[in-house]
Amino acid sequence: MSAFDWNQHMAARLAEARTRGLWREIPPVDRGADRTVLWQGRRLLNLASNNYLGLAGRGELRAAAVRAVEEYGTTAGASRLVTGNFALCDELERLTAGFKGQQAALLLGSGYAANLCVMAALADRHTVVFSDRLNHASIVDGIALARAVHARYRHGDMEHLAELLARHGDAPRKIVVTDTVFSMDGDVADLARIVELAQEHGALTVVDEAHATGVLGEGRGLAHELGLSDAVDVHMGTFSKALGSHGAYVAGREDVVAMLRNFGRPFIFSTALPPAVVGASLAALRLVAAGGAKARRLLDSAADLRHHLAALGFSTGRSVTQIIPVILGDNATALAARDFLMERGVLVPAIRPPSVPEGTARLRVSLRADLTEADMERVHTAFEELAVARSRGGLA
Ligand SMILES: *Cc1c(COP(=O)(O)O)cnc(C)c1O
């Protein structure tokens, strides 16, 4: 039997990625979470990071991380279920549960791991998981890990969700899962309708508040903003975006958290978060809970920018949050627009298919609360110039 030619296989796969325009490289970025970023030695305004509140650089977080290292060292040393626990974990879980208005919370190593954990613990082959087509990849991967039946509904299409729930009426167990803020469009889920449909069909509801945590609902997320905290069964969110730290939580009733602790493989078989991270998350959550963060200001300046972009003739889709897509259509235009803005000192990524549907290539602005008035003026001016260049056909 001749041996499989791995060299040839990998060369072919990589060549295909290149020819399809899907080749991935780590960009030449240094200090990528800061308000300004170093890009090949050039300083650009950073409208690409998820550090929405600018908390990552804050003294309170840095000091808490340092204190935690000094007290507990650099690693948890084991899974929480073995000897990886330390007092800061318990404290962060208690604080998170209270902040979210839930009975209990569990820390996970990342948002990615948290979604895997939720699905692995709650779903199985006899569970149908109803999932918005634009939900985060970690939800999709969690459904695969659980070997559950995956029923995808069209983005935000509640009639399609109702139809799929009815079609799977006989399924033994059902879960409806949704991002609350969608990462490529900055729009929000119709949570009231989702909860209503789930209750009608006896389905458990799971929400991923990764982009909403720290921003919407006084930092508590969309479920809180809409008064639906008690109606939603499982609340997942991250410390890695607006909270400027790392890791994630899942909050809910005691029984939900016990399920994750007992059956969630990504929790059971992974080392607990390191002390520095848990310390920083605690400091961040305290700042947000005390209203010390600038979420209101962030949402206001996002509304201003959307207004400005609309007046310039740009489409920002259904965005109502700090994530603002500027939908341009074809890939070449999106790339040219990105380069155009970069020339003017503003870093905004171009997002192309397959991350977004064909023909909707776009710029994706991630606004942040620590931009100065002068920064915002620079952003507004850069888009004015982009609109002029575009109307003259000077883009791509
Ligand atoms: C970023 C993100 C995650 C993953 O969180 P990490 O902490 O980066 O692993 C999960 N869900 C959504 C919706 C996200 O945007």
The ligand as an SDF file (V2000), in Angstrom:
LIG
                    3D

 15 15  0  0  0  0  0  0  0  0999 V2000
  -16.3060   36.3580   20.3680 C   0  0  0  0  0  0  0  0  0  0  0  0
  -17.5060   35.5140   20.4620 C   0  0  0  0  0  0  0  0  0  0  0  0
  -17.4470   34.2660   21.0760 C   0  0  0  0  0  0  0  0  0  0  0  0
  -16.1610   33.6530   21.5460 C   0  0  0  0  0  0  0  0  0  0  0  0
  -15.6700   34.3010   22.6700 O   0  0  0  0  0  0  0  0  0  0  0  0
  -14.0950   34.1920   23.0130 P   0  0  0  0  0  0  0  0  0  0  0  0
  -13.9930   34.6300   24.4120 O   0  0  0  0  0  0  0  0  0  0  0  0
  -13.4010   35.1110   22.0450 O   0  0  0  0  0  0  0  0  0  0  0  0
  -13.7000   32.7710   22.8050 O   0  0  0  0  0  0  0  0  0  0  0  0
  -18.6280   33.5580   21.2170 C   0  0  0  0  0  0  0  0  0  0  0  0
  -19.7890   34.0450   20.7560 N   0  0  0  0  0  0  0  0  0  0  0  0
  -19.8740   35.2430   20.1290 C   0  0  0  0  0  0  0  0  0  0  0  0
  -21.1980   35.7420   19.6300 C   0  0  0  0  0  0  0  0  0  0  0  0
  -18.7340   36.0150   19.9610 C   0  0  0  0  0  0  0  0  0  0  0  0
  -18.7990   37.1800   19.3350 O   0  0  0  0  0  0  0  0  0  0  0  0
  1  2  1  0
  2  3  1  0
  2 14  2  0
  3  4  1  0
  3 10  2  0
  4  5  1  0
  5  6  1  0
  6  7  2  0
  6  8  1  0
  6  9  1  0
 10 11  1  0
 11 12  2  0
 12 13  1  0
 12 14  1  0
 14 15  1  0
M  END
$$$$
